[in-house]
């Protein structure tokens, strides 16, 4: 045990990061400075954050600034740690409307609209979800890795709508990231999507187990059967919920499909559904060969489908464990208006 621990204005159980911490190494303790601090501070600071603070010179051992995370400490050593206020995020906050489903001191859950890029990047340095959240959350962001920014633990494509969770603290970010990495194998995590696809998949339900990697176009993904360094295992479960204009031979014009992920790869549902011959309606990246199907539809469905300018994919369900309370939280978002209109157009065939 540590012989003494003191926090300025915040106790060790506080959700706020401390400004200053004074610790004494216990009689039976020692070893690497970063590892010892990680154990002493618990979830308050990640080990990578502690290492950064050591390298920045804000950690002192017996009054002398430590410069290496691997520095050895001994029983009785006095450790002093100063945690600076989180720096402002490099992206600027922007007043972009958000549909907030839930928010507390640890996280934000929202229903993302179509056309909103999640994170700033090449060609999209402004107008992103991160810009919107920096503005919305303000000073309630306690800092992810020392920067006052939202912690993104999963993404939705620009034109995919639906439920997303974003962390507001370092602790919540690590806990949520662990849940997504586990894919719900040992916890309550669930992710489910609704997609409108061309045709009708074989059977009412099925499993698509096909590895994904980069395509020749590096912005796209493709099913791969090799073991290249970028290839990842990917599994999608699907369930046919509705069939539109079904014919006696069992075929259909389109179907509403529920998809659940056992893995979370870039463009996974879009690539997997195209791989089995049923790309998403409106997906010009992975379903371009199906564009001519629109011309065969009767009016007024033809105009509705032709005017649908994004992939018909909506993340309608997210179940997570709250990173602090451990409570299981369930969030649902109904089909957005454009997908509902598309669904009704197909249902009227």
Phi and psi in degrees as GROMACS dihedral restraints (atoms count N, CA, C in turn):
[ dihedral_restraints ]
;  ai    aj    ak    al  type     phi  dphi    fc
    3     4     5     6     1   -80.0    20    10
    4     5     6     7     1   137.5    20    10
    6     7     8     9     1   -72.5    20    10
    7     8     9    10     1   -28.8    20    10
    9    10    11    12     1  -153.0    20    10
   10    11    12    13     1   139.8    20    10
   12    13    14    15     1  -139.9    20    10
   13    14    15    16     1   131.5    20    10
   15    16    17    18     1  -139.9    20    10
   16    17    18    19     1   138.7    20    10
   18    19    20    21     1  -120.3    20    10
   19    20    21    22     1   142.5    20    10
   21    22    23    24     1   -81.5    20    10
   22    23    24    25     1   115.3    20    10
   24    25    26    27     1    68.6    20    10
   25    26    27    28     1   -14.3    20    10
   27    28    29    30     1  -134.9    20    10
   28    29    30    31     1   128.3    20    10
   30    31    32    33     1   -78.3    20    10
   31    32    33    34     1   170.7    20    10
   33    34    35    36     1   -62.5    20    10
   34    35    36    37     1   -20.8    20    10
   36    37    38    39     1   -93.8    20    10
   37    38    39    40     1     1.9    20    10
   39    40    41    42     1   -71.5    20    10
   40    41    42    43     1   150.1    20    10
   42    43    44    45     1   -75.7    20    10
   43    44    45    46     1   -19.1    20    10
   45    46    47    48     1   -81.7    20    10
   46    47    48    49     1   144.5    20    10
   48    49    50    51     1   -72.2    20    10
   49    50    51    52     1   140.5    20    10
   51    52    53    54     1   -73.8    20    10
   52    53    54    55     1   151.2    20    10
   54    55    56    57     1   -77.7    20    10
   55    56    57    58     1   -37.2    20    10
   57    58    59    60     1  -147.2    20    10
   58    59    60    61     1   140.7    20    10
   60    61    62    63     1  -134.0    20    10
   61    62    63    64     1   131.8    20    10
   63    64    65    66     1  -117.7    20    10
   64    65    66    67     1   127.7    20    10
   66    67    68    69     1  -135.3    20    10
   67    68    69    70     1   153.6    20    10
   69    70    71    72     1  -123.0    20    10
   70    71    72    73     1   130.1    20    10
   72    73    74    75     1   -68.0    20    10
   73    74    75    76     1   128.5    20    10
   75    76    77    78     1   -68.0    20    10
   76    77    78    79     1   168.1    20    10
   78    79    80    81     1   -60.5    20    10
   79    80    81    82     1   -36.8    20    10
   81    82    83    84     1  -103.8    20    10
   82    83    84    85     1    23.4    20    10
   84    85    86    87     1  -119.5    20    10
   85    86    87    88     1   175.2    20    10
   87    88    89    90     1   149.6    20    10
   88    89    90    91     1  -158.2    20    10
   90    91    92    93     1   100.2    20    10
   91    92    93    94     1  -152.2    20    10
   93    94    95    96     1   -67.6    20    10
   94    95    96    97     1   140.4    20    10
   96    97    98    99     1   -62.5    20    10
   97    98    99   100     1   -46.4    20    10
   99   100   101   102     1   -66.3    20    10
  100   101   102   103     1   -40.0    20    10
  102   103   104   105     1   -66.4    20    10
  103   104   105   106     1   -40.6    20    10
  105   106   107   108     1   -65.6    20    10
  106   107   108   109     1   -43.1    20    10
  108   109   110   111     1   -64.1    20    10
  109   110   111   112     1   -38.8    20    10
  111   112   113   114     1   -60.8    20    10
  112   113   114   115     1   -41.2    20    10
  114   115   116   117     1   -69.8    20    10
  115   116   117   118     1   -36.0    20    10
  117   118   119   120     1   -71.3    20    10
  118   119   120   121     1   -35.7    20    10
  120   121   122   123     1   -94.1    20    10
  121   122   123   124     1   -10.1    20    10
  123   124   125   126     1    61.3    20    10
  124   125   126   127     1  -137.6    20    10
  126   127   128   129     1   -79.0    20    10
  127   128   129   130     1    -2.5    20    10
  129   130   131   132     1   -57.9    20    10
  130   131   132   133     1   -43.2    20    10
  132   133   134   135     1  -134.6    20    10
  133   134   135   136     1   138.2    20    10
  135   136   137   138     1   -74.3    20    10
  136   137   138   139     1   160.2    20    10
  138   139   140   141     1   -64.9    20    10
  139   140   141   142     1   -35.7    20    10
  141   142   143   144     1   -66.1    20    10
  142   143   144   145     1   -36.4    20    10
  144   145   146   147     1   -67.6    20    10
  145   146   147   148     1   -40.9    20    10
  147   148   149   150     1   -61.3    20    10
  148   149   150   151     1   -44.0    20    10
  150   151   152   153     1   -59.3    20    10
  151   152   153   154     1   -42.6    20    10
  153   154   155   156     1   -63.7    20    10
  154   155   156   157     1   -38.7    20    10
  156   157   158   159     1   -67.0    20    10
  157   158   159   160     1   -39.2    20    10
  159   160   161   162     1   -61.7    20    10
  160   161   162   163     1   -46.8    20    10
  162   163   164   165     1   -66.3    20    10
  163   164   165   166     1   -24.7    20    10
  165   166   167   168     1   -83.6    20    10
  166   167   168   169     1    -5.7    20    10
  168   169   170   171     1    84.1    20    10
  169   170   171   172     1    20.3    20    10
  171   172   173   174     1   -97.9    20    10
  172   173   174   175     1     7.0    20    10
  174   175   176   177     1  -116.9    20    10
  175   176   177   178     1   128.8    20    10
  177   178   179   180     1  -120.0    20    10
  178   179   180   181     1   140.8    20    10
  180   181   182   183     1  -115.5    20    10
  181   182   183   184     1   116.0    20    10
  183   184   185   186     1    53.7    20    10
  184   185   186   187     1    40.1    20    10
  186   187   188   189     1    85.1    20    10
  187   188   189   190     1    -2.9    20    10
  189   190   191   192     1  -113.3    20    10
  190   191   192   193     1   131.0    20    10
  192   193   194   195     1   -60.5    20    10
  193   194   195   196     1   131.0    20    10
  195   196   197   198     1   -85.3    20    10
  196   197   198   199     1   143.8    20    10
  198   199   200   201     1  -119.9    20    10
  199   200   201   202     1   -11.4    20    10
  201   202   203   204     1  -127.4    20    10
  202   203   204   205     1   135.0    20    10
  204   205   206   207     1   -63.8    20    10
  205   206   207   208     1   -29.8    20    10
  207   208   209   210     1   -85.4    20    10
  208   209   210   211     1     3.4    20    10
  210   211   212   213     1   -54.7    20    10
  211   212   213   214     1   137.2    20    10
  213   214   215   216     1   -85.1    20    10
  214   215   216   217     1   138.9    20    10
  216   217   218   219     1  -122.0    20    10
  217   218   219   220     1   157.2    20    10
  219   220   221   222     1  -122.7    20    10
  220   221   222   223     1   160.2    20    10
  222   223   224   225     1   -53.3    20    10
  223   224   225   226     1   136.8    20    10
  225   226   227   228     1    90.7    20    10
  226   227   228   229     1   -12.5    20    10
  228   229   230   231     1   -63.2    20    10
  229   230   231   232     1   141.8    20    10
  231   232   233   234     1   -99.6    20    10
  232   233   234   235     1   124.1    20    10
  234   235   236   237     1  -111.3    20    10
  235   236   237   238     1   129.8    20    10
  237   238   239   240     1  -123.3    20    10
  238   239   240   241     1   127.5    20    10
  240   241   242   243     1  -125.3    20    10
  241   242   243   244     1   127.4    20    10
  243   244   245   246     1  -112.5    20    10
  244   245   246   247     1   125.5    20    10
  246   247   248   249     1  -105.7    20    10
  247   248   249   250     1   111.1    20    10
  249   250   251   252     1   -64.9    20    10
  250   251   252   253     1   159.0    20    10
  252   253   254   255     1   -60.3    20    10
  253   254   255   256     1   142.6    20    10
  255   256   257   258     1   -55.9    20    10
  256   257   258   259     1   138.7    20    10
  258   259   260   261     1   -73.3    20    10
  259   260   261   262     1   152.0    20    10
  261   262   263   264     1   -64.9    20    10
  262   263   264   265     1   143.1    20    10
  264   265   266   267     1   -65.2    20    10
  265   266   267   268     1   146.4    20    10
  267   268   269   270     1   -63.5    20    10
  268   269   270   271     1   -44.6    20    10
  270   271   272   273     1   -65.0    20    10
  271   272   273   274     1   140.9    20    10
  273   274   275   276     1   -83.5    20    10
  274   275   276   277     1   148.3    20    10
  276   277   278   279     1   -69.3    20    10
  277   278   279   280     1   141.4    20    10
  279   280   281   282     1  -133.5    20    10
  280   281   282   283     1   140.0    20    10
  282   283   284   285     1   -80.5    20    10
  283   284   285   286     1    81.6    20    10
  285   286   287   288     1  -110.0    20    10
  286   287   288   289     1   127.4    20    10
  288   289   290   291     1   -58.7    20    10
  289   290   291   292     1   137.4    20    10
  291   292   293   294     1  -129.1    20    10
  292   293   294   295     1   145.5    20    10
  294   295   296   297     1   -98.3    20    10
  295   296   297   298     1    92.5    20    10
  297   298   299   300     1   -84.7    20    10
  298   299   300   301     1   123.5    20    10
  300   301   302   303     1   -91.9    20    10
  301   302   303   304     1   -30.1    20    10
  303   304   305   306     1  -164.3    20    10
  304   305   306   307     1   145.8    20    10
  306   307   308   309     1  -155.5    20    10
  307   308   309   310     1   139.7    20    10
  309   310   311   312     1  -144.7    20    10
  310   311   312   313     1  -164.6    20    10
  312   313   314   315     1   -69.5    20    10
  313   314   315   316     1   -16.0    20    10
  315   316   317   318     1  -102.7    20    10
  316   317   318   319     1   -32.2    20    10
  318   319   320   321     1  -153.8    20    10
  319   320   321   322     1   165.4    20    10
  321   322   323   324     1  -128.3    20    10
  322   323   324   325     1   133.1    20    10
  324   325   326   327     1  -116.2    20    10
  325   326   327   328     1   129.6    20    10
  327   328   329   330     1  -137.8    20    10
  328   329   330   331     1   162.9    20    10
  330   331   332   333     1  -104.6    20    10
  331   332   333   334     1    99.4    20    10
  333   334   335   336     1   -70.4    20    10
  334   335   336   337     1   135.6    20    10
  336   337   338   339     1   -85.6    20    10
  337   338   339   340     1   160.4    20    10
  339   340   341   342     1   -67.0    20    10
  340   341   342   343     1   148.8    20    10
  342   343   344   345     1    87.4    20    10
  343   344   345   346     1    -1.0    20    10
  345   346   347   348     1  -102.5    20    10
  346   347   348   349     1   113.7    20    10
  348   349   350   351     1   -73.0    20    10
  349   350   351   352     1   140.8    20    10
  351   352   353   354     1   -73.0    20    10
  352   353   354   355     1   -49.2    20    10
  354   355   356   357     1  -128.0    20    10
  355   356   357   358     1   141.4    20    10
  357   358   359   360     1   -57.6    20    10
  358   359   360   361     1   142.7    20    10
  360   361   362   363     1  -169.6    20    10
  361   362   363   364     1  -174.1    20    10
  363   364   365   366     1   -53.1    20    10
  364   365   366   367     1   122.7    20    10
  366   367   368   369     1    84.9    20    10
  367   368   369   370     1    -9.3    20    10
  369   370   371   372     1  -141.5    20    10
  370   371   372   373     1    63.0    20    10
  372   373   374   375     1   -81.8    20    10
  373   374   375   376     1   -16.1    20    10
  375   376   377   378     1  -133.5    20    10
  376   377   378   379     1   171.8    20    10
  378   379   380   381     1    71.6    20    10
  379   380   381   382     1    22.8    20    10
  381   382   383   384     1  -100.2    20    10
  382   383   384   385     1   172.0    20    10
  384   385   386   387     1   -61.9    20    10
  385   386   387   388     1   -38.7    20    10
  387   388   389   390     1   -60.9    20    10
  388   389   390   391     1   -44.8    20    10
  390   391   392   393     1   -57.9    20    10
  391   392   393   394     1   -43.0    20    10
  393   394   395   396     1   -64.6    20    10
  394   395   396   397     1   -41.0    20    10
  396   397   398   399     1   -72.1    20    10
  397   398   399   400     1   -35.0    20    10
  399   400   401   402     1   -59.7    20    10
  400   401   402   403     1   -42.0    20    10
  402   403   404   405     1   -68.5    20    10
  403   404   405   406     1   -46.3    20    10
  405   406   407   408     1   -65.5    20    10
  406   407   408   409     1   -44.5    20    10
  408   409   410   411     1   -82.6    20    10
  409   410   411   412     1   -32.4    20    10
  411   412   413   414     1    57.5    20    10
  412   413   414   415     1  -132.6    20    10
  414   415   416   417     1   -73.5    20    10
  415   416   417   418     1    -4.4    20    10
  417   418   419   420     1   -75.2    20    10
  418   419   420   421     1    -9.7    20    10
  420   421   422   423     1   -79.4    20    10
  421   422   423   424     1   115.3    20    10
  423   424   425   426     1   -86.2    20    10
  424   425   426   427     1    -9.1    20    10
  426   427   428   429     1   115.2    20    10
  427   428   429   430     1   125.0    20    10
  429   430   431   432     1  -107.1    20    10
  430   431   432   433     1   112.0    20    10
  432   433   434   435     1    63.8    20    10
  433   434   435   436     1    30.1    20    10
  435   436   437   438     1    86.9    20    10
  436   437   438   439     1     0.5    20    10
  438   439   440   441     1  -116.8    20    10
  439   440   441   442     1   134.9    20    10
  441   442   443   444     1   -77.8    20    10
  442   443   444   445     1    85.4    20    10
  444   445   446   447     1  -147.3    20    10
  445   446   447   448     1   159.6    20    10
  447   448   449   450     1   -74.0    20    10
  448   449   450   451     1   146.0    20    10
  450   451   452   453     1   -93.4    20    10
  451   452   453   454     1   108.8    20    10
  453   454   455   456     1   -85.2    20    10
  454   455   456   457     1   119.4    20    10
  456   457   458   459     1  -109.5    20    10
  457   458   459   460     1   -14.3    20    10
  459   460   461   462     1  -156.5    20    10
  460   461   462   463     1   162.2    20    10
  462   463   464   465     1  -129.1    20    10
  463   464   465   466     1   155.5    20    10
  465   466   467   468     1  -119.6    20    10
  466   467   468   469     1   142.9    20    10
  468   469   470   471     1   -58.0    20    10
  469   470   471   472     1   159.6    20    10
  471   472   473   474     1   -48.3    20    10
  472   473   474   475     1   -46.0    20    10
  474   475   476   477     1  -101.6    20    10
  475   476   477   478     1    14.2    20    10
  477   478   479   480     1   -96.7    20    10
  478   479   480   481     1   134.1    20    10
  480   481   482   483     1  -101.3    20    10
  481   482   483   484     1   169.1    20    10
  483   484   485   486     1   125.5    20    10
  484   485   486   487     1  -167.6    20    10
  486   487   488   489     1   -77.7    20    10
  487   488   489   490     1   130.3    20    10
  489   490   491   492     1  -134.1    20    10
  490   491   492   493     1   148.3    20    10
  492   493   494   495     1  -115.7    20    10
  493   494   495   496     1   140.6    20    10
  495   496   497   498     1  -132.8    20    10
  496   497   498   499     1   136.6    20    10
  498   499   500   501     1   -83.4    20    10
  499   500   501   502     1   147.4    20    10
  501   502   503   504     1  -108.9    20    10
  502   503   504   505     1   -10.7    20    10
  504   505   506   507     1  -131.9    20    10
  505   506   507   508     1   161.4    20    10
  507   508   509   510     1   -59.9    20    10
  508   509   510   511     1   -44.5    20    10
  510   511   512   513     1   -61.3    20    10
  511   512   513   514     1   -46.5    20    10
  513   514   515   516     1   -64.2    20    10
  514   515   516   517     1   -37.2    20    10
  516   517   518   519     1   -61.7    20    10
  517   518   519   520     1   -46.3    20    10
  519   520   521   522     1   -66.2    20    10
  520   521   522   523     1   -41.7    20    10
  522   523   524   525     1   -65.6    20    10
  523   524   525   526     1   -44.9    20    10
  525   526   527   528     1   -68.0    20    10
  526   527   528   529     1   -39.3    20    10
  528   529   530   531     1   -61.2    20    10
  529   530   531   532     1   -38.7    20    10
  531   532   533   534     1   -63.8    20    10
  532   533   534   535     1   -39.4    20    10
  534   535   536   537     1   -62.8    20    10
  535   536   537   538     1   -44.9    20    10
  537   538   539   540     1   -68.5    20    10
  538   539   540   541     1   -34.9    20    10
  540   541   542   543     1   -66.8    20    10
  541   542   543   544     1   -29.5    20    10
  543   544   545   546     1   -80.4    20    10
  544   545   546   547     1   -17.3    20    10
  546   547   548   549     1    57.6    20    10
  547   548   549   550     1    28.3    20    10
  549   550   551   552     1    78.5    20    10
  550   551   552   553     1    11.3    20    10
  552   553   554   555     1   -67.5    20    10
  553   554   555   556     1   -36.8    20    10
  555   556   557   558     1  -120.9    20    10
  556   557   558   559     1     0.2    20    10
  558   559   560   561     1  -133.3    20    10
  559   560   561   562     1  -173.2    20    10
  561   562   563   564     1   -83.8    20    10
  562   563   564   565     1     0.8    20    10
  564   565   566   567     1   -54.5    20    10
  565   566   567   568     1   129.8    20    10
  567   568   569   570     1  -136.4    20    10
  568   569   570   571     1   140.5    20    10
  570   571   572   573     1  -135.5    20    10
  571   572   573   574     1   122.7    20    10
  573   574   575   576     1  -135.2    20    10
  574   575   576   577     1   143.3    20    10
  576   577   578   579     1  -126.7    20    10
  577   578   579   580     1   154.8    20    10
  579   580   581   582     1  -112.9    20    10
  580   581   582   583     1   133.1    20    10
  582   583   584   585     1  -135.5    20    10
  583   584   585   586     1   142.6    20    10
  585   586   587   588     1  -103.8    20    10
  586   587   588   589     1   119.2    20    10
  588   589   590   591     1  -119.0    20    10
  589   590   591   592     1   158.1    20    10
  591   592   593   594     1   -72.9    20    10
  592   593   594   595     1   139.2    20    10
  594   595   596   597     1    72.7    20    10
  595   596   597   598     1  -162.2    20    10
  597   598   599   600     1  -132.3    20    10
  598   599   600   601     1   117.4    20    10
  600   601   602   603     1   -58.1    20    10
  601   602   603   604     1   151.5    20    10
  603   604   605   606     1   -63.9    20    10
  604   605   606   607     1   128.1    20    10
  606   607   608   609     1    73.9    20    10
  607   608   609   610     1   166.2    20    10
  609   610   611   612     1   -81.1    20    10
  610   611   612   613     1   -18.5    20    10
  612   613   614   615     1  -149.7    20    10
  613   614   615   616     1   160.1    20    10
  615   616   617   618     1  -169.7    20    10
  616   617   618   619     1   172.8    20    10
  618   619   620   621     1  -125.3    20    10
  619   620   621   622     1   129.7    20    10
  621   622   623   624     1  -107.8    20    10
  622   623   624   625     1   110.4    20    10
  624   625   626   627     1  -115.4    20    10
  625   626   627   628     1    94.5    20    10
  627   628   629   630     1  -147.0    20    10
  628   629   630   631     1   125.9    20    10
  630   631   632   633     1   -67.3    20    10
  631   632   633   634     1   145.5    20    10
  633   634   635   636     1  -120.0    20    10
  634   635   636   637     1   144.5    20    10
  636   637   638   639     1  -153.0    20    10
  637   638   639   640     1  -177.0    20    10
  639   640   641   642     1   -65.3    20    10
  640   641   642   643     1   143.8    20    10
  642   643   644   645     1   -85.4    20    10
  643   644   645   646     1  -179.9    20    10
  645   646   647   648     1   -60.4    20    10
  646   647   648   649     1   -36.0    20    10
  648   649   650   651     1   -83.9    20    10
  649   650   651   652     1   114.3    20    10
  651   652   653   654     1   -67.1    20    10
  652   653   654   655     1   -13.0    20    10
  654   655   656   657     1   -84.0    20    10
  655   656   657   658     1    -9.3    20    10
  657   658   659   660     1  -111.8    20    10
  658   659   660   661     1   165.3    20    10
  660   661   662   663     1  -117.9    20    10
  661   662   663   664     1   159.6    20    10
  663   664   665   666     1  -148.5    20    10
  664   665   666   667     1   154.7    20    10
  666   667   668   669     1   -69.3    20    10
  667   668   669   670     1   129.8    20    10
  669   670   671   672     1  -127.7    20    10
  670   671   672   673     1   143.8    20    10
  672   673   674   675     1  -110.7    20    10
  673   674   675   676     1    10.3    20    10
  675   676   677   678     1   -99.5    20    10
  676   677   678   679     1  -177.2    20    10
  678   679   680   681     1  -118.9    20    10
  679   680   681   682     1    42.6    20    10
  681   682   683   684     1   -63.4    20    10
  682   683   684   685     1   163.7    20    10
  684   685   686   687     1   -63.6    20    10
  685   686   687   688     1   -22.0    20    10
  687   688   689   690     1   -96.9    20    10
  688   689   690   691     1    -1.0    20    10
  690   691   692   693     1   -84.4    20    10
  691   692   693   694     1   133.6    20    10
  693   694   695   696     1  -130.2    20    10
  694   695   696   697     1   145.6    20    10
  696   697   698   699     1   -63.4    20    10
  697   698   699   700     1   137.8    20    10
  699   700   701   702     1  -145.8    20    10
  700   701   702   703     1   130.9    20    10
  702   703   704   705     1  -133.8    20    10
  703   704   705   706     1   126.6    20    10
  705   706   707   708     1  -122.8    20    10
  706   707   708   709     1   131.1    20    10
  708   709   710   711     1  -101.9    20    10
  709   710   711   712     1   135.4    20    10
  711   712   713   714     1  -129.2    20    10
  712   713   714   715     1   152.7    20    10
  714   715   716   717     1  -138.9    20    10
  715   716   717   718     1   122.4    20    10
  717   718   719   720     1   -77.7    20    10
  718   719   720   721     1   118.9    20    10
  720   721   722   723     1   -95.2    20    10
  721   722   723   724     1   -38.1    20    10
  723   724   725   726     1  -144.2    20    10
  724   725   726   727     1   147.7    20    10
  726   727   728   729     1  -125.0    20    10
  727   728   729   730     1   136.8    20    10
  729   730   731   732     1  -115.5    20    10
  730   731   732   733     1   133.0    20    10
  732   733   734   735     1    53.6    20    10
  733   734   735   736     1    49.4    20    10
  735   736   737   738     1   -71.7    20    10
  736   737   738   739     1   139.4    20    10
  738   739   740   741     1  -105.3    20    10
  739   740   741   742     1   164.7    20    10
  741   742   743   744     1   -57.2    20    10
  742   743   744   745     1   -28.3    20    10
  744   745   746   747     1   -79.8    20    10
  745   746   747   748     1     2.7    20    10
  747   748   749   750     1    92.8    20    10
  748   749   750   751     1    -9.1    20    10
  750   751   752   753     1   -78.6    20    10
  751   752   753   754     1   168.1    20    10
  753   754   755   756     1  -151.4    20    10
  754   755   756   757     1   159.3    20    10
  756   757   758   759     1   -69.2    20    10
  757   758   759   760     1   -40.8    20    10
  759   760   761   762     1  -162.5    20    10
  760   761   762   763     1   169.2    20    10
  762   763   764   765     1  -144.6    20    10
  763   764   765   766     1   149.1    20    10
  765   766   767   768     1   -94.0    20    10
  766   767   768   769     1   121.3    20    10
  768   769   770   771     1  -121.2    20    10
  769   770   771   772     1   136.7    20    10
  771   772   773   774     1   -97.3    20    10
  772   773   774   775     1   128.8    20    10
  774   775   776   777     1  -119.5    20    10
  775   776   777   778     1   137.0    20    10
  777   778   779   780     1  -124.3    20    10
  778   779   780   781     1   142.4    20    10
  780   781   782   783     1  -102.2    20    10
  781   782   783   784     1   129.7    20    10
  783   784   785   786     1   -93.5    20    10
  784   785   786   787     1   -15.4    20    10
  786   787   788   789     1  -136.9    20    10
  787   788   789   790     1   164.5    20    10
  789   790   791   792     1  -126.8    20    10
  790   791   792   793     1    83.7    20    10
  792   793   794   795     1  -103.4    20    10
  793   794   795   796     1   156.4    20    10
  795   796   797   798     1   -57.8    20    10
  796   797   798   799     1   127.3    20    10
  798   799   800   801     1    60.0    20    10
  799   800   801   802     1    24.8    20    10
  801   802   803   804     1   -57.1    20    10
  802   803   804   805     1   -52.5    20    10
  804   805   806   807     1   -63.8    20    10
  805   806   807   808     1   -42.9    20    10
  807   808   809   810     1   -61.4    20    10
  808   809   810   811     1   -44.8    20    10
  810   811   812   813     1   -71.9    20    10
  811   812   813   814     1   -43.2    20    10
  813   814   815   816     1   -63.7    20    10
  814   815   816   817     1   -43.8    20    10
  816   817   818   819     1   -67.3    20    10
  817   818   819   820     1   -37.1    20    10
  819   820   821   822     1   -65.9    20    10
  820   821   822   823     1   -34.8    20    10
  822   823   824   825     1   -62.1    20    10
  823   824   825   826     1   -34.7    20    10
  825   826   827   828     1   -92.8    20    10
  826   827   828   829     1    10.7    20    10
  828   829   830   831     1    89.6    20    10
  829   830   831   832     1    15.7    20    10
  831   832   833   834     1  -135.0    20    10
  832   833   834   835     1    69.3    20    10
  834   835   836   837     1   -66.3    20    10
  835   836   837   838     1   160.7    20    10
  837   838   839   840     1   -69.7    20    10
  838   839   840   841     1   139.6    20    10
  840   841   842   843     1   -60.4    20    10
  841   842   843   844     1   134.4    20    10
  843   844   845   846     1    85.6    20    10
  844   845   846   847     1    -3.8    20    10
  846   847   848   849     1   -87.3    20    10
  847   848   849   850     1    91.6    20    10
  849   850   851   852     1   -75.3    20    10
  850   851   852   853     1   -12.3    20    10
  852   853   854   855     1   -83.0    20    10
  853   854   855   856     1   -42.0    20    10
  855   856   857   858     1  -113.1    20    10
  856   857   858   859     1    -3.7    20    10
  858   859   860   861     1  -130.7    20    10
  859   860   861   862     1    28.3    20    10
  861   862   863   864     1   -59.1    20    10
  862   863   864   865     1   -31.6    20    10
  864   865   866   867     1   -67.6    20    10
  865   866   867   868     1   -14.0    20    10
  867   868   869   870     1   -97.8    20    10
  868   869   870   871     1     5.2    20    10
  870   871   872   873     1   -59.0    20    10
  871   872   873   874     1   -35.2    20    10
  873   874   875   876     1   -66.6    20    10
  874   875   876   877     1   -19.8    20    10
  876   877   878   879     1   -61.4    20    10
  877   878   879   880     1   -29.1    20    10
  879   880   881   882     1   -60.7    20    10
  880   881   882   883     1   -39.6    20    10
  882   883   884   885     1   -67.0    20    10
  883   884   885   886     1   -19.4    20    10
  885   886   887   888     1   -86.8    20    10
  886   887   888   889     1    -8.1    20    10
  888   889   890   891     1   -79.7    20    10
  889   890   891   892     1   145.7    20    10
  891   892   893   894     1   -75.2    20    10
  892   893   894   895     1   160.5    20    10
  894   895   896   897     1   -75.1    20    10
  895   896   897   898     1   149.6    20    10
  897   898   899   900     1   -89.8    20    10
  898   899   900   901     1     1.0    20    10
  900   901   902   903     1   -59.2    20    10
  901   902   903   904     1   -34.7    20    10
  903   904   905   906     1   -58.5    20    10
  904   905   906   907     1   -46.8    20    10
  906   907   908   909     1   -66.0    20    10
  907   908   909   910     1   -38.9    20    10
  909   910   911   912     1   -64.0    20    10
  910   911   912   913     1   -46.1    20    10
  912   913   914   915     1   -70.2    20    10
  913   914   915   916     1   -40.8    20    10
  915   916   917   918     1   -62.8    20    10
  916   917   918   919     1   -32.2    20    10
  918   919   920   921     1   -85.7    20    10
  919   920   921   922     1    -3.0    20    10
  921   922   923   924     1   -83.1    20    10
  922   923   924   925     1   110.0    20    10
  924   925   926   927     1  -104.4    20    10
  925   926   927   928     1    21.2    20    10
  927   928   929   930     1  -144.5    20    10
  928   929   930   931     1   169.9    20    10
  930   931   932   933     1   -68.7    20    10
  931   932   933   934     1   137.5    20    10
  933   934   935   936     1   -82.4    20    10
  934   935   936   937     1    77.1    20    10
  936   937   938   939     1  -138.9    20    10
  937   938   939   940     1   130.4    20    10
  939   940   941   942     1  -139.8    20    10
  940   941   942   943     1   125.4    20    10
  942   943   944   945     1   -84.0    20    10
  943   944   945   946     1    95.7    20    10
  945   946   947   948     1   -90.1    20    10
  946   947   948   949     1   -16.3    20    10
  948   949   950   951     1  -137.7    20    10
  949   950   951   952     1   134.9    20    10
  951   952   953   954     1  -142.5    20    10
  952   953   954   955     1   126.4    20    10
  954   955   956   957     1  -120.5    20    10
  955   956   957   958     1   127.8    20    10
  957   958   959   960     1  -136.0    20    10
  958   959   960   961     1   165.6    20    10
  960   961   962   963     1   -98.0    20    10
  961   962   963   964     1   129.3    20    10
  963   964   965   966     1   -63.9    20    10
  964   965   966   967     1   131.7    20    10
  966   967   968   969     1   -66.1    20    10
  967   968   969   970     1   -18.8    20    10
  969   970   971   972     1  -105.2    20    10
  970   971   972   973     1   -52.9    20    10
  972   973   974   975     1   -80.6    20    10
  973   974   975   976     1   -22.3    20    10
  975   976   977   978     1    79.4    20    10
  976   977   978   979     1    -0.1    20    10
  978   979   980   981     1   -68.6    20    10
  979   980   981   982     1   141.9    20    10
  981   982   983   984     1   -81.8    20    10
  982   983   984   985     1   123.1    20    10
  984   985   986   987     1  -112.9    20    10
  985   986   987   988     1   134.1    20    10
  987   988   989   990     1  -121.1    20    10
  988   989   990   991     1   129.9    20    10
  990   991   992   993     1  -130.7    20    10
  991   992   993   994     1   136.6    20    10
  993   994   995   996     1  -131.4    20    10
  994   995   996   997     1   148.2    20    10
  996   997   998   999     1  -132.9    20    10
  997   998   999  1000     1   128.6    20    10
  999  1000  1001  1002     1   -68.9    20    10
 1000  1001  1002  1003     1   163.2    20    10
 1002  1003  1004  1005     1   -53.3    20    10
 1003  1004  1005  1006     1   134.5    20    10
 1005  1006  1007  1008     1   -66.1    20    10
 1006  1007  1008  1009     1   163.5    20    10
 1008  1009  1010  1011     1   -58.4    20    10
 1009  1010  1011  1012     1   -39.4    20    10
 1011  1012  1013  1014     1   -68.6    20    10
 1012  1013  1014  1015     1   -37.4    20    10
 1014  1015  1016  1017     1   -72.3    20    10
 1015  1016  1017  1018     1   -33.0    20    10
 1017  1018  1019  1020     1   -66.3    20    10
 1018  1019  1020  1021     1   -38.9    20    10
 1020  1021  1022  1023     1   -64.9    20    10
 1021  1022  1023  1024     1   -40.7    20    10
 1023  1024  1025  1026     1   -63.9    20    10
 1024  1025  1026  1027     1   -43.4    20    10
 1026  1027  1028  1029     1   -59.7    20    10
 1027  1028  1029  1030     1   -44.0    20    10
 1029  1030  1031  1032     1   -66.6    20    10
 1030  1031  1032  1033     1   -34.7    20    10
 1032  1033  1034  1035     1   -65.6    20    10
 1033  1034  1035  1036     1   -42.2    20    10
 1035  1036  1037  1038     1   -69.2    20    10
 1036  1037  1038  1039     1   -39.6    20    10
 1038  1039  1040  1041     1   -64.8    20    10
 1039  1040  1041  1042     1   -24.7    20    10
 1041  1042  1043  1044     1   -83.0    20    10
 1042  1043  1044  1045     1    -4.8    20    10
